[in-house]
Amino acid sequence: MIAACLCVFCSSTAADDPTAAFAGPGPLEVRTELLQWVARAGAGEKVRDDMLVNWADDTQLAQFSDEDLLDHLVVSFAVVDPSTQRLLESSWSTGPLEKVVYDGIRDLSFYRNQLELYRARWMTQHRLFDEALQIYDRLSPDDVIDPAGLFFYRAVCQSELLQRDAALDSLSLLLNHTLEVPSRFRMVANILQKELGGQGDDDLGHVSRLMADAGRQLDLGRSGERVQQRQAQVIDAIDRLLEEAENQSKQKQGQGKQGEGGQGQPSPGNPAQKSGIHGWAGKGEADRREVKETGGWGMLDRREEAKARELIRQQFPANYLDIISEYNRRIAEQK
């Protein structure tokens, strides 16, 4: 166990314990763990001395946040281990991130857990939320020297992947059960918690988030089953919202006609001969058309597309047409 867990009324260290308070172990304990790892690695005296130079100033170490301490530790791992050095150098660029095989001294839990947290944080910062979340879900706050970073970046991934309830749980652990949370983490977490608390599963914001996730995956060059599922969810959500908006528009028109003294209603002395859609003599059948990839809106002709755009202008935010057009453009480019 690395991170300290302080419990007020019980001895449990589970992350779901409402009385638990998580905190990093501090620089002195981390340095002790590091020295034990170096000894087991069989590093030479010169390598050991070169590494210890970065851990000699206790005053400087005391000013480090847990996130700074994690960076400091990975740099020290890299002094001893060439694989860690290659991963560290690749993390300074846009990627891809070098892989590390967890064997030998790299299989020790102290090393493996901290490096996994470091890798997941890099993935989060580069929008690889799916891969990062898989790592976060394997880590416990007791395993890492930066539990605040674990909760914060896990909440970011969960939020971006539309896992609203899970993100709120992570934010609660961060804000209410973690000590020494960096001020920037706390500020962003409070904002995110407020936004998630006001989100719905059927509103425009939800559609926008679905589009953003699908767009992110397309930007990353992905077009697999999960991306296609997201695209289908976007289309279904837009169809549902447009249908709701059109129904509301029809209801308003009907109420307006009733307010005009019943104008437009069939006269009792001259009822309609048949129930149906007045002014339409066809059978109500339509030819099946292929969806086009020319930048237009599927199988709508220009007149129908104009009507749809006008409906969206009336019922949706001003930038919504731009969002849909941009999303369609990305899908066309990907295909």
C-alpha positions in Angstrom: 0.0 0.0 0.0 1.5 3.4 -1.0 -1.1 6.1 -0.5 -2.1 6.8 3.1 -5.8 6.3 4.0 -7.0 8.0 7.2 -10.3 6.7 8.5 -12.3 8.5 11.2 -14.6 5.7 12.5 -13.3 2.5 11.0 -10.1 0.8 9.7 -11.3 0.0 6.2 -9.3 1.5 3.3 -11.9 0.9 0.6 -12.4 3.7 -1.9 -16.2 3.6 -1.3 -15.9 4.0 2.4 -17.7 7.3 3.2 -15.3 8.0 6.2 -12.1 7.4 4.3 -9.7 10.3 3.6 -6.9 9.6 1.0 -3.5 11.2 0.9 -0.2 10.6 -0.8 2.6 9.1 1.3 4.9 12.1 1.1 8.4 12.6 -0.4 10.4 10.9 2.4 8.4 7.6 2.2 8.6 7.7 -1.6 12.3 8.2 -1.4 12.6 5.2 0.9 10.5 3.0 -1.5 12.6 4.2 -4.4 15.9 3.3 -2.7 14.6 -0.2 -2.0 13.6 -0.6 -5.7 17.0 0.6 -6.8 18.7 -1.9 -4.5 16.7 -4.7 -6.0 17.5 -3.5 -9.5 21.2 -4.1 -8.7 22.1 -0.6 -10.0 25.7 0.4 -9.7 26.9 2.9 -7.1 27.4 5.7 -9.7 23.8 5.3 -11.1 22.5 5.3 -7.5 24.4 8.5 -6.6 23.2 10.2 -9.8 19.6 9.4 -9.0 19.9 10.5 -5.4 21.1 14.0 -6.3 17.4 14.8 -7.2 16.3 13.6 -3.8 18.8 15.4 -1.6 17.0 18.7 -0.9 14.3 17.9 1.7 13.0 21.5 1.6 12.5 21.4 -2.2 10.8 18.0 -1.9 8.4 19.2 0.7 7.1 21.8 -1.7 6.2 19.2 -4.3 2.6 18.3 -5.0 1.8 14.6 -5.3 1.6 15.1 -9.1 5.1 16.8 -9.1 6.3 13.9 -6.9 5.0 11.4 -9.5 6.9 13.2 -12.3 10.0 13.3 -10.1 9.8 9.6 -9.4 9.4 8.5 -13.1 12.5 10.6 -14.0 14.4 8.6 -11.3 13.1 5.3 -12.6 14.4 6.4 -16.0 17.9 7.0 -14.6 18.1 3.3 -13.7 15.9 1.6 -16.4 16.4 2.2 -20.1 12.8 1.2 -20.9 11.5 3.8 -18.6 13.8 6.4 -20.2 12.4 5.6 -23.7 8.8 5.9 -22.3 9.7 9.2 -20.6 11.2 10.7 -23.8 8.1 9.6 -25.8 5.8 11.3 -23.3 7.4 14.6 -24.0 6.0 14.5 -27.6 2.6 13.9 -29.0 3.2 10.1 -29.1 2.8 7.3 -29.6 3.8 6.4 -26.1 6.5 3.8 -25.7 5.4 0.5 -24.2 7.0 -1.0 -21.1 7.1 -4.7 -20.4 6.5 -5.3 -16.7 9.1 -8.0 -16.0 12.0 -8.2 -13.6 12.2 -5.1 -11.4 9.5 -3.5 -13.5 7.0 -6.1 -12.2 7.3 -4.8 -8.7 4.0 -3.1 -7.6 5.7 0.1 -6.5 7.1 0.7 -9.9 4.2 -0.7 -12.0 1.4 1.2 -10.3 3.2 4.6 -10.5 4.1 4.1 -14.1 0.6 3.0 -15.0 -0.8 6.2 -13.4 1.8 8.2 -15.4 0.8 6.5 -18.6 -2.9 7.0 -18.0 -2.5 10.7 -17.2 -0.6 11.2 -20.5 -3.4 9.3 -22.4 -6.0 11.5 -20.7 -4.1 14.7 -21.7 -4.0 13.4 -25.3 -7.8 12.5 -25.4 -7.2 8.7 -25.4 -10.0 8.5 -22.7 -11.0 4.9 -23.4 -7.5 3.4 -22.9 -6.8 5.7 -19.9 -10.0 4.7 -18.2 -9.1 1.0 -18.5 -5.9 1.7 -16.5 -7.7 3.9 -13.9 -10.2 1.2 -13.2 -7.4 -1.2 -12.4 -5.7 1.2 -9.9 -6.7 1.8 -6.3 -6.0 5.1 -4.5 -4.0 3.0 -2.0 -1.7 1.9 -4.8 -0.5 5.3 -6.0 1.4 8.2 -4.6 -1.0 10.7 -6.3 -4.6 9.7 -5.3 -5.9 13.1 -6.2 -4.6 12.8 -9.7 -6.1 9.3 -10.0 -9.6 10.6 -9.0 -9.4 13.8 -11.1 -8.2 12.4 -14.4 -10.5 9.4 -14.0 -13.4 11.8 -13.6 -12.4 13.6 -16.8 -12.3 10.4 -18.8 -15.7 9.3 -17.4 -17.2 12.6 -18.1 -15.9 12.7 -21.7 -17.2 9.1 -22.3 -20.7 10.2 -21.0 -20.4 8.1 -17.8 -22.1 10.8 -15.8 -22.8 8.9 -12.5 -19.4 7.3 -12.4 -17.8 10.8 -13.0 -19.8 12.3 -10.1 -18.6 9.5 -7.8 -15.0 10.1 -8.7 -15.4 13.9 -8.2 -17.0 13.2 -4.8 -14.0 11.1 -3.8 -11.7 13.8 -4.9 -13.5 16.8 -3.3 -14.7 15.1 -0.1 -12.4 12.3 0.7 -8.9 13.3 -0.6 -6.4 15.5 1.3 -4.1 18.0 -0.3 -6.0 18.4 -3.6 -4.2 20.9 -5.8 -6.2 24.2 -6.2 -6.5 23.8 -10.0 -7.9 20.3 -9.6 -10.4 21.5 -7.0 -11.5 24.5 -9.1 -12.1 22.4 -12.3 -13.7 19.6 -10.3 -16.2 21.9 -8.8 -17.1 23.3 -12.2 -17.4 19.8 -13.7 -19.5 18.6 -10.8 -21.9 21.4 -11.3 -22.2 20.8 -15.0 -22.7 17.1 -14.7 -25.3 17.7 -12.0 -27.4 19.7 -14.4 -27.1 17.4 -17.4 -29.9 15.4 -18.8 -29.9 12.3 -20.9 -32.2 13.6 -23.6 -31.3 17.3 -23.9 -29.3 19.2 -26.5 -26.2 19.1 -24.3 -26.3 15.3 -24.4 -26.5 15.3 -28.2 -23.6 17.7 -28.3 -21.5 15.4 -26.0 -22.3 12.4 -28.2 -21.1 14.4 -31.3 -18.0 15.5 -29.5 -17.0 11.9 -28.6 -17.7 10.6 -32.1 -15.8 13.6 -33.5 -12.8 12.9 -31.2 -12.7 9.3 -32.3 -12.7 10.3 -35.9 -10.0 12.8 -35.3 -7.9 9.9 -33.8 -8.4 8.0 -37.1 -10.9 5.5 -35.6 -13.8 4.1 -37.4 -14.6 0.8 -35.6 -17.8 -0.5 -34.1 -17.8 1.8 -31.1 -17.5 4.9 -33.3 -20.3 3.6 -35.5 -22.5 3.0 -32.4 -21.8 6.6 -31.3 -22.8 7.9 -34.7 -26.0 5.9 -34.6 -26.8 7.3 -31.2 -26.2 10.8 -32.5 -28.6 10.3 -35.4 -31.3 8.7 -33.2 -31.0 11.6 -30.7 -31.3 14.3 -33.4 -34.3 12.5 -34.9 -36.0 12.3 -31.6 -35.3 16.0 -30.8 -36.5 17.1 -34.2 -39.6 15.1 -33.8 -40.3 16.6 -30.4 -39.7 20.1 -31.7 -42.0 19.5 -34.7 -44.8 18.1 -32.4 -44.5 21.2 -30.2 -44.7 23.4 -33.2 -47.9 21.7 -34.3 -49.4 21.9 -30.9 -48.7 25.7 -30.8 -50.3 26.1 -34.2 -53.4 24.1 -33.1 -53.7 26.2 -30.0 -53.5 29.3 -32.1 -56.3 28.1 -34.4 -58.5 27.3 -31.4 -57.8 30.8 -30.0 -59.2 32.3 -33.3 -62.7 31.0 -32.5 -62.3 27.5 -34.0 -61.2 28.6 -37.4 -59.8 25.7 -39.4 -61.9 23.1 -37.6 -64.4 21.0 -39.7 -67.9 22.4 -39.6 -70.5 20.1 -38.0 -72.6 20.6 -41.1 -69.9 19.7 -43.5 -67.7 17.0 -41.8 -64.8 15.4 -43.7 -65.8 12.5 -45.8 -62.8 10.4 -44.7 -60.2 10.5 -42.0 -56.8 11.2 -43.4 -54.4 13.9 -44.4 -56.3 16.5 -46.3 -55.0 17.8 -49.6 -53.0 14.6 -50.3 -54.3 12.1 -52.8 -51.4 9.6 -52.8 -51.1 6.3 -51.0 -48.6 7.7 -48.4 -45.7 5.7 -49.9 -42.3 7.0 -50.6 -39.4 5.8 -52.8 -36.4 4.6 -50.8 -33.3 6.7 -51.5 -29.6 6.3 -50.8 -28.0 8.6 -48.3 -25.6 10.9 -50.1 -22.2 12.0 -49.0 -22.1 15.3 -50.8 -22.3 17.4 -47.7 -26.1 17.7 -47.9 -28.6 16.3 -45.3 -29.1 12.7 -46.5 -32.0 12.2 -48.8 -33.7 15.6 -48.3 -34.1 17.8 -51.4 -33.2 21.4 -51.2 -36.7 22.5 -50.3 -37.1 19.9 -47.5 -33.6 20.7 -46.3 -34.5 24.4 -46.0 -37.6 23.5 -44.0 -35.5 21.3 -41.6 -33.0 24.1 -41.2 -35.7 26.6 -40.5 -37.2 24.3 -37.8 -33.8 23.9 -36.2 -33.3 27.7 -36.3 -36.6 28.2 -34.4 -36.2 25.4 -31.8 -32.4 25.0 -31.3 -29.4 27.1 -30.2 -27.9 29.4 -32.9 -24.7 27.3 -33.3 -26.5 23.9 -33.7 -26.5 24.0 -37.5 -22.8 24.5 -37.5 -22.4 21.5 -35.1 -24.4 19.2 -37.4 -22.7 20.4 -40.6 -19.2 19.9 -39.0 -20.2 16.5 -37.8 -21.5 15.5 -41.2 -18.3 16.8 -42.8 -16.1 14.7 -40.5 -18.1 11.5 -41.3 -17.8 12.1 -45.0 -14.1 12.7 -44.8 -13.6 9.5 -42.7 -15.6 7.4 -45.2 
